[in-house]
């Protein structure tokens, strides 16, 4: 059986793009995906949309919570989920259909007894899905670099269980971004690496 991937989504007033995002995850070529969603106190129709999808798709796990901000919300999602690999997903993303498959293939080549991170490039679109630009290719990464720049964007990341456990045992009191902290943790242990693929962000 294929390794299980948990796609982690923190929603907050995301009704505008949420359906497109969920559809792009549900249409992935990779077969074993659980979508884990935590709503961070939305007052729009985000919760209703998620509940409609949850009724239709048994692989969606959903929890409503108080507003704690997206950084803490993503850390809570890591606590909620149980899988082999974990992928962050922003509520306005649209993923290419083989995104998860390519990330898993890359992680399967690594030594998964150690914390690992894989991340890729992004294409940017406006709200009408008109192409705007491509993200920087062939980014350089290191722990030194992570001290002043986050080259690994959360919506392109996937980590293994060892990285998850290390992150959860070292949650900082103050943190600029959950993905930046993930990049610092993994690059500090010299386990991060890049795969060349794209994910679309609206």
N, C-alpha and C positions, 0 to 999 in steps of 0.2 A: 504494500500500500504506500502511496506517495506521502511524503512528509506534510504535516499540517501547517498551514500558514494562517496566522491571525492578522487581519487587516484592521488597524485601530483608527477609529474616527471620533473626533470630538466635535460635536455640533453646537453651534450657537447662532441663532437667527440665520440659518443657512438654507431657508426654503427655496431660494431662487435657483440654485444649482444642484440641490441634493439628489433629485431623481436621476439626473444625468450621471452624477458621480456614482450612485449605487448601481445603476445599470451597467456602467463600464467595469465595475468590480465583479458583478454577477456574470458578466460575459467573458471573463478571463479564460484563457485556454488551459490554465492550471486547474486541476480537478478538485483539490482538497483545500478549500478556503473557508474560514469562518470570519464573518464580519462582526467586530465587536465595537459597539457604539455607546458613547456616554454623552448625554446632552447636558450642557453646562448652564442650564437655567434659561433656555429659550422661552420667549413669549410669543413667537410667531408660529407658523404651522409646522416647524421642523419635527416636533415630537409626533404629530399626527402622521406625517409622511413616513417616518421611520416605523411607526406601529403598523401602518398599512403594508409595508414591505415585510415586516416581521411575521405578519399573519400568513403571508404567501411563501416566504422562504425560511425553512427551519434552521439554516446556517447563520442567521442573524441573532446576535445576543445584544440586548439593549438595557441600559440603565439610565434613569433620570437622576440628576444630582443638583445640588446647589451650585451657584456660580462661584467658581474658584479660579477662573482664568484658564486659558488653553494649555499653559505649561503644566500646571498641576493636574489638569484634566487628562493629559496624555500620560503622565506618570500613573494616575489612577487606572487608566486603560491597560497599561503594562501589568498592573497588579491583578486586574480582572481576567486577563486572557491566559490561556494555557495552550501552547502549541510548540512546534519545533522552531518556527521562524516567525518574526513579527515585522509588520510593515506599517509605518505611519502613513496616514492619508488625510489631507486637508479637505474640508467640506466643499470646496469649489474646484476640485481636481476632476479631470477626465483621463482615465488611463488607457494606453494602448493595450490591445487585447492580450499580448504576450508578455506584458511587463512582469507579472509575478513569476511566470515560467522562467524567464531569463535570469531573474534575481536568484531563484532557487537553484538553477543550474550553476551559477557562480558560487554560491555558498556551499554547494555539495562538493566542490573541488577543494574547499579549504579544510583545515584541521578543526573540526567542530567540537573538539574538547577544549578549545580556547575561544574567547569572545571575538566574534567577527562581525563586521559591518560591510555591506555592499551598497553602493549608491551610484546613480547615473546622472544623465543630463536631462534637461527639460526643454520643451517647446512651449512658447507662451502665446495664448490666444485671447482675444477680447471676449466680451460676454455674448457676442453673436457667433463665436467660433471662427472668427477671421484671424488668420495667422499674423502674429506680430514680430516675433524674433525667436531665435534659438539660443539656448543657454551656452555658456562657455564650455568648449570641449577640452578633454585631456587636462583636467585640473590637477595641480600639484597639491599633495596633502602630506601633512606631518603633524606631530604634536606641537612643534614650534609654531606652525601656521595656525593651528587651532586656537592658540592663545589670543589671536587678534582677528581671525576671520573664520567663518563657517562656510567651507566650500561644498559641504554635503547638505543638500536641502532635504528636509524631513519627508516631503512627499515622494522622494526617489529612494529613500532608505529601506533596507531590510536588514535585520539583525538576527543572530541566533539566540538560543536560550541562555547560553553562558553570558552573552552581553547583557541580556535582559536582567539576569540575576545580579550582575555587577552594578548596573545602573540603579536598580531598586535598593541595593544595600549602600548606595552612596548618593542619595538624592540631596542636592545642595539646599541650603536655607534660602539662598537667592540665586536665581538663574535667569539669563536673558532669554534663552529658548531651549526647549526640550531637545531639538535636533542638534543644536550646538553642543549641549552637554553630552549627547550620545557620541558625536564626532570626537570630542575631547577624550572621553573615556576609551574609545576604541583606538584612536590614533596614538594615545599615550602608551598603549600596550603594543603598538606597532602591528596591529592586526587588521587595520582598515585597508580596503582595496576598491578599485573602481571597475565597474563594467560599463561598456558603451551601449547604452540604450536610451530611449526617450520616454518621458511621461509628459502628458499634456496638462497644463494648468490654465483654467479659464481666467 
